[in-house]
Amino acid sequence: MADLEIIGFPQSTFVRVARMTCEEKGIPYELKAVPPHSPEVTAIHPFGKIPAMRHGDLQLCESSAIARYLDRTFGGPKLIPEEPRAAAQVEQWVSIINTTIDPVMIRTYVLGYIFPKGADGKPDRKTIDEAVDKMRAQVDVLDRRVADTGHLAGNGFSLADIDLMPILFYVRQFPEGGELVKGAKNLEAYYARHAARPSFKSTMAPPRSS
């Protein structure tokens, strides 16, 4: 059994961030696939959110805190640079993704399809359309951001890219989101290139049930 345990179901974008961090750094870990608010999770996260982590006698929650701990504790490639300015750029984009992009693309748009709240069990078109309007501007920002280096921050693959890739994975599965991302030349090339990384492939969750 691995000394490190990531707790949370694999479909979660944030659980995937923690897992991709482990994979990129070559950290052996065990995935305990349980949903939010399960006893294993609430024992660590005060509000029952995933992922949670155990490493020896240390317990942590929140994907950003987990990823930062892993990056500082273990060997392998640095996902947050040591140099302060470069590190700040990575931290900046992680914050933008978690506070601005994820709430629109995942919590509103993707979950609006997966857990439809409209009439007759269909997606609420007003909610979807409002999210798409915001996503259009967000995709444009991301497309311009990755145009030069193929990364969100600096010249190398970082925690910022790990944070974004699971979001793009889901967004591309739905009509408007897929059209937006695939129509953004730089962002679509960015996705295709990083989707080929072993860390992305090895953390692919089972397909959604119909």
N, C-alpha and C positions, 0 to 999 in steps of 0.2 A: 504494500500500500504506500502511495506517495505521502510525503510529509505535509504537502500542501493540498488543501481542499478548496475548490470553488463550488459554491452552493447556489443553485438557481437553475431554472429550466433553460435548455439550450436555445430555444426560440427567442429569448430576450436579447435585444441589441446590447444592453449593458453587460449581460453575462458573457456575451461573445467578445466584448472589449477585454474583459479580464482574461478570458481564455486565449485570445490572440496575443495578448501581452506575454503570457506564459510560453506560447508556441514560438514567438519571435525570439525570445531569450533562451529557449531550450530548457525551460523549467519543468521538471516532471510534476504532474498534478493529477488529482482525481476530481472528476465532476460528479457532484451529487445533484441529480436532476429533480428538483422539487420546485413547486410554484411559490409565488409570493405569499406571505402570511402563514406559511407552513411553520410548524414548531421549530424546525431546524433554522429557519430564517429569522423568526421573531426572537429567538434566543440571542441573536447578534445585532440585527437592525431594529431600532426602537419602533419603527413604523412598518416593519415587515416587508421592506423592498429588497429586490435582488439586483446584483449579486451580494453574497456574503462570502467571507473567506476565513479559513482557519489555517494557521501555520504554527505548529507547535502549540505554545500556550497563548499565542496572539490571535485575537479575533478582530476582523475589520469588516466594515460595510461601505458601500458607495464605490462605484467602479473607478472613479478618478483616484480616490485614496488608495484603493487596492493596486491599481496600475503604478502609481508613484512609489508605493512601498516595494513592489516587485522590481521595479527598475533600479531602485537604490540598493536593494539587498542582494540581488543576484547578478552574476556575470552575464556575458552576452552583449549584444549590441545595445547601446544606449538609446532609449526611446524618448527621453527628455535630455537634451544636451546639457553638458556641464556648464558651458559658457552662458553667463546670465542673460545676455540679450537674446540668444537663440532659444534658451529655455523659456523666456518670457513670451516669445512668439508662439511656441507650442502651447503654452498654458492659455494664451489668449484665444487660440482657435478651439481648444478643448472647451473653454467657457462659452464661446459663441455657439458651438454645436449643441452643448447641453442645455443652454438657456434660451436659445432662439430657434435653431434648426430642428432639433428633436421634438420640441413641443408642437410644431406645425406638421412636420413630415411624418412623424411616427404617432404621437399621442392624438393628433386630430385627423390627419389624412388616412394613414394606413389603418389605424384602429377603427376609423369610421367605416372602412370596408370590412374588416375582420369581425367587428362587433356592431353590425348595423343597428341604428336606432330610429330609422325612418318608418313610414307606414308600411304595413305588410312585411316587416322584417327586412326591408331594403335599406341601403345606405341613405342617409339624410343628405339630399342633393345640396341644400343650402350650406350645410357644414362643409361638404366636400368642395364645393365651388369656392367658398371663401378661403379654404386652405390652399387650393390650387393658385388662387390669385397671389397669395403670400409666397408660395413655393416658386412661382415664376421669378420673382425678384431674388429669392435665395439661390436658385440654380444659376442665375446670371452672375451673382457675386462669386459663387464657387467656381464657375467656369472660367472667369477671369483670373481668379486666384491661382488655379493650378496650371494656367497656360504656360508660364515661363519654366518652372522647374519640375512640374509633374507631381508636386507635393503641396500640402497646405502651408507648411512652415519650413523654411530653409530648403536645403538641397537633398535631404534624406528622409526615409520613411520614419515617421515618428508617431507618438501617441495621438496626435491630432488626426493623422490618417487612419489609425486604428479606430478612432472614435466615429469617423464619418462612414467608413466602408459598410458596416452592418446596416446603417440607415439607408444608404443608396441601394443596397441589396433588396430591401423590402419595397422601397418606393418604385423601383423599376418593374415590380410585379403587377402594378395596377395601371389602368389605362392612361390617365392624365400624367401621372408621375413618370411612367415609362416613356411617354412621348417627350416630356420636358427634358429628362436626363439624356435620352438618346439623341435629342435635337441639339444638345450642347456639346459641340465637337470635342472641346478640351476635357470636359468632365467625363464624357463617355469613354474617351481614350484613357483617362486616369483610372476609371473604374475597371476597364478591361485589363489594364496592366497589373493593378494591385489585386484583382480577383484571382490572378494566376499564382499569387504567393501561397506557399504551403500552409502558412498560418491561417489564411482565409479558407482554403479548401478543407483543411482538417477540422475546422470548427463549424462547418455547415450543419445546420439543424435539420432534423427530419422535415419533409414537406408538410405544409399545412393540410389538415384533413378537410375534405370538402363538406 
